[in-house]
């Protein structure tokens, strides 16, 4: 079973405050979760094929690649910009 100090440390890392009752509750619950993982470690998975995607579906979207649009198209796009500088949209600084 996890110690109270371990639960307090985990809560600090997660930036959550815990009351004494909650520490005891999580001490039991997190210990049960970790015990379950220990059981899973003992399973024989030697003959089990890894699953990449549970449904077997593949992406139907196109590859995300940059495409050249040509100078005329660039000029038309830049006409919509409130401000333009050296062929780029000019925006106000954020910081």
N, C-alpha and C positions, 0 to 999 in steps of 0.2 A: 504494500500500500504506500502511496506517496505520502511524504511527510508534509506537515503544515507549512514549513519553510519553503518547500518546493512549490506548493500551491501559491503562496504569497509571491514568490519569484515569478512564476508564470503570469500571475495577475499584474505584476509590475510591468513585465514585458508587453502584455496586452493593453496596458494603460487603463485597467479597470480597477475600481475600488471594491473590496469585498468585506463584508461583515463577518464576524466569527462564525455564525451559523452557516453562511455561504461557503466559508472555507472548508468546514466539515463536510458539507454536501458535495462540493467539487472534489474533495479529497477522495471520497468514495466513488463518485461517478468517473472521474478521470482514471482512477486505478482500474475500474472495470473495463474501460476502453483499452487501456494498455495491456491488461490481461488478455483481452480478446485478440489483440495483435500478436501476442506471444503464441496463442493457439494457431493463428494463421501462419506464423513462421515455421511451424512443425508440419504443415501440409506438404505432401509430395506433389510438386508441380512439374516434375521432370518431363512427363509426357503431355503436358498441357501446352497447346499452341497459344502464343500471345495474341490478344485481340487489339487491333489498332483502332478500330471504330466499332462500337457495339451494333450499329445498324448495317454496316457494310456499305453505306452510301458513300459516294465520292462527290467532291465539289463540282457543281455545274457552272460555277462562275468562271469568267475569263481570268487569265493571269493579269496581275496588276503591273503593267508595263507602261513606261512613258512613251508617247508617240509624238513625233514632230508634226506640227500642224501647219507650218508654213508662215511666212512673213505677213501675208495678207490677213490671215486669220488672227495672228497676234495683234495686228493693228486694230482690227475690229473689236477684239476683246478689250484692249487697252482704252478704246473710246468710252467704254462703260465705267472706267475707273474715275473716281473723283479727282485723284492726282496720279501722275505718272512721272517716273524719273529713270532715264537710261533703259527704257524698255521693260520696266518692272512697275508693279503697283506700289505707290508710295503710301505708307500708313503712318499714323501718329505713333510715337514711341510709347511703350507700355510702362516702362520704369522711369 
